[in-house]
């Protein structure tokens, strides 16, 4: 589909169309609290300029190569809007608010506006749908980054003593989180040169076969790095579950509490703690 009249309107009335578009966005309630008005004005001007350039090479299919600069801009804008906290409807309004001023321009300038309005409708709808696709992709990226950050925050590796690390785990363990646990622990072992790592599962509600296998893999990886692991927080219910599942922890040292594991680690490091002096 190719409309020379619509292309000519975009080219010759770009400035006035931009002003009308900004007015339409203001009327729709542009979120200047989330994106400043200067950015919105600059984004609108740049998008309209690229649309005008691409349309001159053919309206046709938005997936055609000459529309790539427009697609790239919509992807960037939609990603920025998702990060800024705009809703899908607000993101769509950015593009769809161009429809009314463009229709008004066609009606005022064309003797037979019907064909041009149809061409404009197809163009704006395609641009709006693409912006929504980009927004959802950007939102998924943001959510994934937030999940990764939460995983890192939920698996802190602390240095209890010179050469002794501890990683207290709270909440359910799955493959993704266990991978973060392993990577965090191994990085800390390298950084500190620690010989002993305590993995405390007091805050892990349940231990099934998969969780047990993940823990064993972490222990094995730490051994390859030259560190011994002690698993603490083995409550009676968890001990019974592990036995019932038939999981073989091999020669992994386990302790009922983090305090017990820490005392053992200190002894293995040759550290002797003096008893507090009696109060006179």
N, C-alpha and C positions, 0 to 999 in steps of 0.2 A: 504494500500500500504506500502510495507516495502522493503528497498533497503540496503542490508548489505554492498555493495560496497560504496555507498555514505556515510553511517555512518562511515565506516573505513577511508575514505578520510578525513572526518571532524575531526576524532580523531587524525590521524597521521600527518596531515598537518595544524593543527590549527594555529600555529605560522606564517607560511608562508602565509596562507590564510588571516590572520588578516592584515599582512603587505600589501598584495595586495589590500585588501578591503579599508584600509586607503588611499592607493594611488588612488583608484578609487573615493573615496569621495573628495580628493583634486582636482582631475581632473574635477569633477562635480561642484567644487566651494563651498566647505564647508564654512559656514558662521561663521568664527572665530571672526567676529565682534559682533555676537550675542551669540554664545556659544564658549568658549575658547577651543583651540585645545586639551588641557590636558583632559578636560571633554569629548570631542568627542572620544579621544583615549580610555579612561577608559570605556565609554559606549559601544563602539564597542567591546572591549575585553570581557566585562561581558556578552553582548548579545550573542556573538559567543560561549562562554563557555557554557551558558545555552542551546543554540540550540544543541550543541554537546551532552550534557547530555540527553536532551529530545529525540533527534533523536535516540539515542541508545536504547530507550524503544519503539520505533515505530514511523514512520513518520505519517501515517494515518491522523487523524483529529486533527486540532489545538485546538479544544475544549475539547479534552480528558484531564483527570486530570494531567497526567505527563507533559503536556505543560503549566500548570498554572504558573510556575515560569517565563517562557518566556513571557506569556501574561501580567503578572504583571509588568515585566520590560518594555515592549513596552508601556503599559499604562502610566507608570511614565515618560519615555522618551518623549512620545508624548505630555503629559500634560506640561512638562517643556519647550518643544519646542514651544508650543502654547503661553505660558506665555512670552517666550523670543522674540516672534514676528516673528518666522519663518512662511513661507507660507505652505499650504498643499503640494505643489510640493516639497519644500525643505525637508519637513518631510518624504515624501515618498522616496526621493532620498537616505536618510540614509539607508533604508533597501534594496531598489532595486539596489543600487550600488554594493551590494554583488553578484549579479547574474553573471556579467561578469567574475570576478576572480574565482568564483566557477565553471563556465563552462570551463574556461581555464584549471583549475586543473583536471577536469574530462577528458577532451580531451587528456591531457598529460599523465594521469595515467591509463586510462581504455582502454582495447582492443576494447570493444563494448560500446562506450559512450552514445548511443542514449537513452537507458532506464534510465541511471543515470541522464542525462540532463533533461529528462521529470520529474523525481522525484524531482530534484532540482528546476525546474520551478514551480511545484506545491507548494513546500515548501516556496520559496521566495515570490511567489504571495500571498499565504495565510498570511504570516507574514506582507507583505506590506499593504494588505487590512485591516488587524487588526490594524496596526499602524495608518492608516487613520481614522478608526472608533474611535480609542482612541483620535486622534488629534481633531476630530470634537466634541467629547464629552467634551474634555478639553477646546476647544474654547468656547463652549456654557457656560461652568462654568465660564470662565473668563468674558464673556459678561454679564452674570447674576450678578456677583460680581461688575462689573463696574456700571451696572444699579442701583444696591442697593446703592452703594457709591454715585452716582449722586443724587439719591432720598434723601439720608440723607443730602447732601450738599445743596440741593434745598429747604429744610424745616428747616431752622435754628430757634431755639427758643431763644429769647433774653429776658433778664431781664431789663425792662425799669425803674423799680423803685422797692424798697423793697416791695415784695408781689404782683408785677404786671409783668406778662409775656406778650410777643407778639410773634406771629408767622406769618410773612408775606408770603403769598402764591403767587407765580408767575407761570403762565402757566396752562395748562390743568390739571384737577384732575381726577384720575381714582381710582379704588378700591385699587390697590397696593400702590399708593402714599398716598391715604387717610389713609391707615393703618399705614404707616410710620409717617404721621402727628400726628395721635392719639397716637402712642407709644412714639414719641419724646416729645409731649406735656405732657403726663402723667408722664413720667420719670422726666421731669423738674419740674413739680408741686411737686412731691415727694422730689426731691433734695432741692428745695428752700422753700418749705412750702408756696407757693404763694396762694393767695385767689382769684385772678382775672387773667383771661387769655383772651387776645385780639386776635381773629383770623381775620387777615386782608386779604380780597379777592380782593383788588384793582387791583392786577395783574392777576386775573383769567379772561380770556376772555369771557367765557360764563358760565352760571349756568343753568343746566337742573335738572330734577327731581332727577336723581341719585346723582349729586353733592350736591343738597340740603339735600338729605337723609344722605349722608356721613357726612355733616357738623353737622346735628342734632345728629347723633350718637357720634361724637366727643364731642359735647356740653354735651350730657348725660353722657358720660364716665368721663368728667372732673368734673361734678357735683357729681358723685359718689366718686370722690377723694376729695371733699370738696371745689372745686373751681368754681367760676361763670365765664361764658364765655360771651364776647361781640363780636359780629361779625361786623366788620367795612369794609368800601369799597363798600357799597351798592349803586352803581350808579343808576341813573334813569332807564336805560335800564334793569339792572338786577332786580330792584324792579318790573318793569312791567312784566318781564318774570316770576318771582316767583308768582305774582298775577295770571297771565294767566295760569300757570301750576296748580294753586290751592294748592300749597305747604303751609302747615300750620307750621309756625316757632314757634307757641305756644307763650310762654312767654320769648323767647330769645330776649335779648336786641340787637338792631342793630343801627349802626351809619354810617353816610355817609363817614366819613374819619377816618383814624387812629388817627389824632390829636383830633377829637371829642371824640373818644373812650377813649383815654388816659386821657383827661380832666375829663371825667365821672369817670374813674377808680380812679383818684386821689381824687375826691370828696368823693367817696365811702370809700376810705381809710382814710378820714379825713385830707387830705393834702391840705393846702391853699397856693397858689403861690402868692407872692407879686408882684404887678405891678412894672416895672422898674422905677427907679427914673428919673424925668425929668432932662434933661441936662441944667445946668445953663447958 
